[in-house]
Amino acid sequence: MIFVTTGTKAIFELTGRRLIESFLETNSKGNHLVFFFEDLEDPKRDTLPQWIPIELFEKDNLHFVNIMTHSDLVERVDTFLEHRIEYTDEYSSPRSLKWFRPVAAIKFATELFPKRIFCSIDADCEFTGEIDKDIYLEILEPYNVCYLGRKHFKIMQHGDWRNGEYVKTGEKYATDKDTHTETGFIGFNCAIDGTQEFIDKNLDYWTSGDILEMKYKTDCHTFDATVESLNELAYNNMLESYGTTSPIGSKVLEVSPMGKWMTHNKGTLGPQLYQRNEI
């Protein structure tokens, strides 16, 4: 299986390095992790940045790609949208451009690994065991896309880290701001017809400027819009049978079939990046 993620120096230091280390600790060479990095100090560099240890670059199943030099796509979208997204909400602001990086990385993965099955994951995920390859026969092989859809949740349980544990801090009725898909884990089966169309349509919301017409401007919301637009494809919402009350803190990866081998460390990355003004 191929896993794809994105990150800057700050993301690498806060969570990305742990993601990589946990992958190397638990997964054999049958699985591969591609880290699309963005070096904010030298975006066009053609060498590995110093903040990525050279010993990681020597691993056969770990790959680093400069997202800004794989193609000019990210730079073009940044330039196109930079002054057109004004702040109206934390999900709709100039920072929205940071959420284009995973969308671009998904597109780039189809170029690097055509007609393959792969998963897009957030850099604050962590591997907890070697993944049973048979799980993909269940969650993805019959489908174009598998994902963590939350639209059926009616009650959202909030959570936070307290004394090293993630605990419930409250609950409320769900709104449209709570029930978007969790794009911290998405699986794509590009070996079957329609998946490439999905990926291209998701990308088109950004490249065409259609995202400017959306209430919220994140990769989660363009993903959901793509699902609605291409409703004839085969989807596996891995939360469909979970119920109408969210897991604590919406840690939805953990209650999905992938939760046996992965966790999503919600609440560890975003707040720190906001403080640094890096998302």
HELIX and SHEET records of a PDB file:
HELIX    1   1 LYS A    9  ILE A   11  1                                   3    
HELIX    2   2 PHE A   12  GLY A   16  3                                   5    
HELIX    3   3 ARG A   17  THR A   26  1                                  10    
HELIX    4   4 ILE A   54  PHE A   57  1                                   4    
HELIX    5   5 LEU A   73  LEU A   81  1                                   9    
HELIX    6   6 PRO A   94  TRP A   99  5                                   6    
HELIX    7   7 PHE A  100  LEU A  112  1                                  13    
HELIX    8   8 ILE A  135  ILE A  139  1                                   5    
HELIX    9   9 THR A  195  THR A  207  1                                  13    
HELIX   10  10 ASP A  210  GLU A  213  5                                   4    
HELIX   11  11 ASP A  219  SER A  229  1                                  11    
HELIX   12  12 ILE A  248  SER A  250  5                                   3    
HELIX   13  13 VAL A  252  VAL A  255  1                                   4    
HELIX   14  14 PRO A  257  LYS A  260  5                                   4    
HELIX   15  15 GLY A  270  GLN A  275  1                                   6    
SHEET    1   A 7 LEU A  62  ASN A  66  0                                        
SHEET    2   A 7 HIS A  32  PHE A  37  1                                        
SHEET    3   A 7 ILE A   2  GLY A   7  1                                        
SHEET    4   A 7 ILE A 117  ILE A 121  1                                        
SHEET    5   A 7 GLU A 182  ASN A 189 -1                                        
SHEET    6   A 7 VAL A 145  LEU A 148 -1                                        
SHEET    7   A 7 TYR A 235  ASN A 237  1                                        
SHEET    1   B 2 CYS A 125  PHE A 127  0                                        
SHEET    2   B 2 MET A 262  HIS A 264 -1                                        
SHEET    1   C 2 ILE A 155  ARG A 162  0                                        
SHEET    2   C 2 GLU A 165  TYR A 173 -1                                        
END                                                                             
